[in-house]
């Protein structure tokens, strides 16, 4: 035991004093005292993070904001899905889930990967003071997204009209209505990237993740009280209201931010360069969407709509932990690009270690809580939904393994390795399709969960390997454990 005096001395003096009689023996702190210090220190820490201009603490603030928004969003989305399942019943809910899944895929592909490109380009333009191209980026990518979304919507409407005799009658009207969401869904997605690239986290995240589900819930509440049929078509109509209003309000917010924070400059566009960057990012985005949604589409192909609803409820319940992964990625992606732009490799490595820990440990805690509450949570959707509980135990393996690798795909995309990341994710997406097609007909929902978990683990492992080989950074959590 060292003396109190020795604790204040230099290392050499401390050695010389070793063995002298201690003037004070430190008592071990009780758990109560530790908890009290944490609670009393939180307000000071919060004020410090809010007021700080230090880059690391500002990034932590962004991560906390992104995490808070995604947690709130998770709760709202979950509440919305429960309300929809209760109002519509299992079969109509399953139809809506299948239709909306196509909106997620087509809407996100419509902007050609320009949301990710914006996250990468905006901080680079800011670091170099190229405000002309920054203004051109903010305007140009939005026009491309809106135009691309409109083209996809029109092609979708034409396709449904031409092949309506091959589509189940209960799906036709919901599909037509859902297609109307695509232009504004694409715009919102790319505005999310613009906001994150410029560090406007509330503008980026609140409209799509908080406002949109709130508006959908409100629309369905009004429809229910107005006596409209509670079916998939009504839900798709509510989605139109929610998607368009959220997207337009977000656009107004971005315009206000630009006027307030971007110096006046002539607007310059470089569509060819932007699309060259976004092309592999589009492959990444498409692959990511297929990794997340192939199981739903295949289950809807081989199983009844009620089974689709059950699987969706179980999968999205367990996927709540992935909000941590995406929240951290949302907060740190533009910082990866900024560190790289200024050549601060040591700062980048330290920041990556932080981001891996911010991703894994909250995900692990969330997984334990969700599995413990799994049956009661599924019962909220209605009778028979607890049949999806075993699915959660399979999916959690894939989700946690991905969290253990940290935001590797965000790092690759921001540091110019998007082609390799695209190759990895596209290969994993193909594997996901093949496994789902092979396992779902034979094993149903469990087969879909196994296929998805294996594909996520494959993608995470390969991305971490690419980061190590190309950037010399070890991503796994066991290489980045916090030092106490």
C-alpha positions in Angstrom: 0.0 0.0 0.0 1.4 3.3 -1.1 1.4 6.3 1.2 -0.7 9.5 0.4 2.7 11.3 0.1 4.0 8.9 -2.4 1.0 9.5 -4.6 2.0 13.1 -5.1 5.7 12.4 -5.8 7.6 11.7 -9.0 8.0 8.0 -9.9 11.6 8.0 -8.6 10.6 9.7 -5.3 7.7 7.3 -5.0 10.0 4.3 -5.2 12.3 5.9 -2.5 9.4 6.3 -0.2 8.0 2.8 -0.7 7.7 1.0 2.5 7.2 4.0 4.8 4.3 4.1 7.1 1.2 5.2 5.3 -0.5 8.3 6.6 -3.9 7.4 5.1 -5.3 4.1 4.0 -7.9 4.5 1.1 -11.0 2.6 1.8 -12.7 0.7 -1.1 -15.6 2.6 -2.5 -19.1 1.1 -2.2 -21.3 0.6 -5.2 -23.6 3.1 -3.8 -20.9 5.8 -3.7 -19.9 5.0 -7.3 -23.5 5.2 -8.5 -23.9 8.5 -6.6 -20.9 10.0 -8.2 -22.1 8.9 -11.7 -25.5 10.4 -11.1 -24.2 13.7 -9.7 -21.6 13.9 -12.5 -24.0 13.4 -15.4 -25.4 17.0 -15.4 -21.8 18.4 -15.4 -20.8 16.0 -18.2 -23.9 16.9 -20.2 -23.3 20.7 -19.9 -19.6 20.1 -20.8 -20.5 18.1 -24.0 -23.2 20.7 -25.0 -20.8 23.7 -24.6 -17.6 22.1 -25.7 -15.8 23.1 -28.9 -13.3 20.2 -28.6 -13.7 18.0 -31.6 -13.8 14.7 -29.7 -16.4 15.9 -27.3 -18.4 17.5 -30.1 -18.4 14.2 -31.8 -19.5 12.4 -28.7 -22.3 15.0 -28.5 -23.3 14.1 -32.1 -23.2 10.4 -31.2 -25.4 11.0 -28.2 -27.8 13.0 -30.2 -27.9 10.5 -33.0 -28.3 7.7 -30.5 -31.1 9.5 -28.7 -32.9 10.2 -32.0 -32.6 6.6 -33.1 -33.8 5.3 -29.7 -36.8 7.6 -29.9 -37.3 6.5 -33.5 -37.1 2.9 -32.5 -39.8 3.4 -29.9 -42.0 5.3 -32.3 -41.6 2.8 -35.1 -42.3 0.0 -32.7 -45.4 1.7 -31.4 -46.5 2.4 -35.0 -46.0 -1.3 -36.0 -47.9 -2.5 -32.9 -50.8 -0.1 -33.7 -50.9 -1.1 -37.3 -50.9 -4.8 -36.5 -53.7 -4.3 -33.9 -55.8 -2.1 -36.2 -55.3 -4.2 -39.4 -54.9 -7.8 -38.2 -52.2 -10.2 -39.1 -53.0 -10.7 -42.8 -53.5 -7.0 -43.8 -50.4 -6.1 -41.7 -48.4 -8.7 -43.6 -49.5 -7.2 -46.9 -48.5 -3.7 -45.8 -45.1 -4.9 -44.5 -44.3 -6.6 -47.9 -45.4 -3.5 -49.9 -43.5 -1.0 -47.7 -40.3 -3.2 -47.9 -40.4 -2.6 -51.7 -40.6 1.2 -51.0 -37.6 1.0 -48.8 -35.6 -0.8 -51.5 -36.7 1.2 -54.5 -36.8 4.5 -52.7 -33.3 4.2 -51.4 -31.9 3.1 -54.8 -33.6 6.0 -56.6 -31.0 8.5 -55.5 -28.1 6.4 -56.9 -26.1 6.3 -53.7 -25.8 10.1 -53.4 -26.7 10.1 -49.7 -23.5 8.3 -48.9 -21.6 10.4 -51.4 -22.9 13.5 -49.6 -21.6 12.3 -46.3 -18.2 11.9 -47.8 -18.0 15.0 -50.0 -19.6 17.7 -47.7 -16.9 17.6 -45.0 -14.2 17.5 -47.6 -15.6 20.7 -49.2 -15.8 22.3 -45.8 -12.2 21.4 -44.8 -10.9 22.9 -48.1 -13.2 25.9 -48.0 -14.8 25.0 -51.4 -18.2 26.5 -50.6 -19.2 26.8 -54.2 -19.1 23.1 -54.7 -20.7 22.6 -51.3 -23.7 24.7 -52.3 -23.8 22.9 -55.6 -23.8 19.6 -53.9 -26.6 20.4 -51.5 -28.8 21.6 -54.4 -27.7 19.1 -57.1 -28.0 15.8 -55.3 -31.5 16.7 -54.1 -32.7 17.4 -57.7 -31.2 14.1 -58.8 -32.9 12.2 -56.0 -36.2 13.8 -56.7 -36.0 13.1 -60.4 -34.7 9.6 -59.9 -37.5 8.8 -57.4 -40.1 10.2 -59.8 -38.8 8.0 -62.7 -38.9 4.9 -60.5 -42.4 5.7 -59.3 -43.7 6.0 -62.9 -41.9 2.8 -64.0 -43.4 1.0 -61.0 -46.9 2.2 -61.8 -46.5 1.1 -65.4 -45.2 -2.3 -64.2 -48.1 -2.9 -61.9 -50.6 -1.9 -64.6 -49.0 -4.2 -67.1 -48.7 -7.2 -64.8 -51.7 -6.6 -62.5 -53.2 -10.0 -63.5 -50.2 -11.7 -61.9 -50.4 -9.8 -58.6 -52.7 -10.9 -55.9 -55.8 -8.6 -55.9 -55.2 -7.6 -52.2 -51.8 -6.2 -53.1 -52.7 -4.1 -56.2 -54.1 -0.9 -54.6 -51.5 -0.9 -51.7 -48.7 -1.1 -54.2 -50.1 1.8 -56.3 -50.4 4.0 -53.3 -47.0 3.0 -51.8 -45.2 3.9 -55.1 -46.3 7.5 -54.6 -44.0 7.6 -51.5 -40.9 6.9 -53.5 -39.9 10.4 -54.8 -40.1 12.0 -51.3 -38.6 8.9 -49.7 -35.6 9.3 -52.0 -35.3 13.0 -51.3 -35.5 12.5 -47.5 -32.8 9.8 -47.8 -30.4 12.1 -49.6 -31.2 15.0 -47.3 -30.2 12.7 -44.4 -26.8 12.3 -46.0 -26.5 16.1 -46.6 -27.3 16.8 -43.0 -24.9 14.2 -41.6 -22.1 15.3 -43.9 -22.5 18.9 -42.6 -22.9 17.9 -39.0 -26.6 19.0 -38.9 -27.6 15.9 -37.0 -31.1 17.0 -35.9 -32.0 18.1 -39.5 -30.7 14.8 -40.8 -32.3 12.4 -38.4 -35.4 13.9 -36.9 -37.6 14.1 -40.0 -37.1 10.5 -41.3 -36.8 8.8 -37.9 -39.1 10.8 -35.7 -41.5 12.9 -37.7 -42.3 10.4 -40.3 -43.5 7.6 -38.0 -45.3 10.2 -35.9 -47.2 11.4 -38.9 -48.0 7.8 -40.0 -49.3 7.0 -36.6 -51.4 10.2 -36.5 -52.7 9.5 -40.0 -53.9 6.0 -39.1 -55.4 7.3 -35.9 -57.5 9.8 -37.8 -58.4 7.2 -40.4 -59.6 4.8 -37.7 -61.7 7.4 -36.0 -63.1 8.5 -39.4 -64.4 5.0 -40.0 -62.1 4.1 -42.9 -61.2 0.5 -43.4 -58.2 -0.5 -41.5 -56.3 -2.3 -44.2 -53.1 -2.2 -46.1 -54.4 0.4 -48.6 -55.3 2.8 -45.8 -51.9 2.3 -44.3 -50.2 3.0 -47.6 -52.3 6.2 -47.9 -51.1 7.2 -44.4 -47.5 6.5 -45.5 -47.9 9.0 -48.4 -49.0 11.8 -46.0 -46.1 11.0 -43.6 -43.4 10.6 -46.2 -44.3 13.8 -48.2 -44.7 16.0 -45.2 -41.5 14.9 -43.4 -39.5 15.3 -46.6 -40.7 18.8 -47.4 -40.2 20.0 -43.8 -36.7 18.6 -43.9 -36.0 20.4 -47.2 -37.1 23.7 -45.6 -34.8 23.0 -42.6 -31.8 22.3 -44.8 -32.4 25.5 -46.8 -32.4 27.5 -43.5 -29.2 25.8 -42.4 -27.5 26.6 -45.7 -28.4 30.3 -45.4 -27.1 30.4 -41.8 -23.9 28.4 -42.0 -22.6 28.2 -45.5 -20.8 31.3 -46.8 -22.3 32.9 -49.9 -20.7 31.6 -53.1 -21.6 30.8 -56.7 -23.1 27.4 -57.0 -20.9 24.9 -58.8 -21.9 21.3 -59.7 -19.8 18.3 -60.7 -22.4 15.7 -61.4 -20.0 13.4 -63.2 -17.6 13.3 -60.3 -20.3 12.8 -57.8 -21.9 10.0 -59.7 -18.5 8.3 -60.1 -18.1 8.4 -56.4 -21.7 7.3 -55.7 -21.8 4.4 -58.2 -20.0 1.9 -55.8 -21.9 3.4 -52.9 -25.1 2.6 -54.7 -24.0 -1.0 -54.9 -23.2 -0.9 -51.2 -26.6 0.6 -50.4 -28.4 -1.9 -52.6 -26.5 -4.7 -50.9 -27.3 -3.3 -47.5 -31.0 -3.2 -48.3 -30.9 -6.7 -49.6 -29.1 -7.9 -46.4 -31.8 -6.2 -44.3 -34.9 -7.1 -46.3 -34.4 -10.2 -48.4 -35.8 -12.4 -45.7 -39.0 -10.4 -45.6 -39.4 -10.6 -49.4 -38.7 -14.4 -49.5 -41.0 -15.1 -46.6 -43.7 -13.1 -48.4 -43.1 -15.3 -51.5 -43.3 -18.7 -49.8 -45.5 -18.1 -46.7 -48.9 -16.5 -45.9 -49.2 -12.8 -45.2 -49.9 -13.5 -41.5 -46.5 -15.3 -41.3 -44.9 -12.3 -42.9 -46.3 -10.1 -40.2 -45.1 -12.5 -37.4 -41.6 -12.7 -38.9 -41.4 -8.9 -39.4 -42.5 -8.3 -35.8 -39.8 -10.7 -34.4 -37.1 -9.4 -36.7 -37.7 -5.8 -36.1 -38.0 -6.3 -32.4 -34.5 -7.9 -32.3 -33.2 -5.4 -34.8 -33.8 -2.6 -32.3 -30.2 -3.2 -31.2 -28.9 -2.3 -34.7 -30.1 1.3 -34.1 -26.9 1.6 -32.0 -24.8 0.6 -35.0 -26.4 3.0 -37.3 -26.6 5.8 -34.8 -22.9 5.7 -34.1 -22.2 5.4 -37.9 -24.4 8.4 -38.5 -22.5 10.5 -36.0 -18.9 9.4 -36.9 -18.9 8.9 -40.7 -18.2 12.5 -41.6 -15.5 12.6 -38.9 -13.7 9.7 -40.5 -13.7 11.7 -43.8 -12.5 14.8 -41.9 -9.6 13.0 -40.2 -8.5 11.5 -43.5 -8.8 14.9 -45.3 -6.4 16.5 -42.8 -4.0 13.5 -42.7 -4.4 12.8 -39.0 -3.9 9.0 -39.0 -3.2 8.7 -35.3 -6.4 10.6 -34.5 -8.3 8.4 -36.9 -7.1 5.2 -35.2 -8.1 6.6 -31.7 -11.4 7.7 -33.1 -12.1 4.3 -34.6 -11.4 2.6 -31.3 -13.9 4.8 -29.6 -16.5 4.2 -32.3 -16.2 0.4 -32.0 -16.8 0.6 -28.2 -19.6 3.0 -28.6 -21.2 0.4 -31.0 -20.7 -2.9 -29.3 -21.4 -2.4 -25.6 -24.7 -0.7 -25.9 -25.7 -3.3 -28.5 -24.9 -6.1 -26.1 -26.8 -4.6 -23.3 -29.8 -3.9 -25.6 -29.7 -7.5 -26.8 -29.9 -8.9 -23.3 -32.9 -6.7 -22.4 -34.8 -7.3 -25.6 -34.4 -11.1 -25.3 -35.5 -11.0 -21.7 -38.7 -9.1 -22.7 -39.2 -10.8 -26.1 -42.4 -12.7 -25.4 -44.2 -9.7 -23.8 -43.1 -7.4 -26.6 -44.3 -9.8 -29.3 -47.7 -10.3 -27.6 -48.3 -6.5 -28.0 -48.7 -7.1 -31.7 -51.7 -9.4 -31.2 -52.4 -13.2 -30.8 -50.0 -15.7 -32.4 -47.1 -13.2 -32.8 -45.2 -14.9 -30.0 -44.6 -17.7 -32.5 -41.7 -15.5 -33.8 -39.8 -15.6 -30.5 -37.3 -18.3 -31.6 -36.4 -16.2 -34.6 -35.0 -13.5 -32.3 -32.4 -15.9 -30.8 -31.1 -16.7 -34.2 -31.0 -13.1 -35.5 -29.3 -11.8 -32.4 -26.1 -13.7 -33.2 -25.7 -12.0 -36.6 -26.6 -8.5 -35.2 -24.1 -8.7 -32.3 -21.4 -10.1 -34.5 -21.8 -7.1 -36.8 -21.8 -4.7 -33.8 -18.5 -6.3 -32.6 -16.9 -5.2 -35.9 -17.9 -1.6 -35.3 -18.9 0.8 -38.2 -16.4 -0.8 -40.6 -18.5 -0.1 -43.7 -18.8 3.6 -42.8 -15.0 3.8 -42.4 -14.3 2.1 -45.8 -16.8 4.3 -47.6 -15.4 7.6 -46.1 -11.8 6.7 -46.8 -12.1 5.9 -50.5 -12.4 2.1 -50.2 -16.0 2.0 -51.3 -15.3 -0.4 -54.2 -14.0 -3.1 -51.9 -16.8 -2.5 -49.5 -19.3 -2.8 -52.3 -17.8 -6.1 -53.4 -18.0 -7.4 -49.9 -21.6 -6.4 -49.3 -22.8 -7.4 -52.7 -21.3 -10.8 -52.3 -22.9 -11.1 -48.9 -26.3 -10.0 -50.4 -26.1 -12.7 -53.0 -25.3 -15.2 -50.3 -28.3 -13.9 -48.4 -30.6 -14.4 -51.4 -29.3 -17.9 -52.1 -29.5 -19.0 -48.4 -33.0 -17.6 -48.0 -34.3 -19.2 -51.2 -32.8 -22.5 -50.1 -33.8 -22.4 -46.4 -37.2 -20.7 -46.3 -39.2 -23.3 -48.3 -37.8 -26.0 -46.0 -37.5 -24.4 -42.6 -39.8 -21.3 -42.8 -39.1 -18.4 -40.5 -36.2 -20.1 -38.8 -34.6 -20.7 -42.2 -34.9 -17.0 -43.0 -33.3 -16.0 -39.7 -30.4 -18.4 -40.1 -29.8 -17.1 -43.7 -29.8 -13.5 -42.5 -27.6 -14.1 -39.5 -25.0 -16.0 -41.6 -25.0 -13.3 -44.3 -24.5 -10.5 -41.7 -21.6 -12.3 -40.1 -20.0 -12.9 -43.5 -20.3 -9.2 -44.4 -19.0 -8.0 -41.1 -16.0 -10.4 -41.1 -15.0 -9.5 -44.6 -15.3 -5.7 -44.1 -13.2 -5.9 -40.9 -10.6 -7.9 -42.9 -10.5 -5.3 -45.7 -10.1 -2.5 -43.1 -7.1 -4.3 -41.6 -5.5 -5.1 -45.0 -6.0 -1.8 -46.6 -5.9 0.7 -43.7 -4.0 -1.2 -41.1 -6.7 -0.8 -38.5 -8.1 -3.7 -36.4 -11.8 -3.3 -36.1 -13.0 -6.3 -33.8 -14.0 -5.3 -30.3 -11.5 -7.7 -28.8 -8.7 -5.6 -30.4 -10.2 -2.3 -29.1 -11.3 -3.0 -25.5 -11.3 0.1 -23.3 -8.3 0.6 -21.1 -9.2 1.0 -17.4 
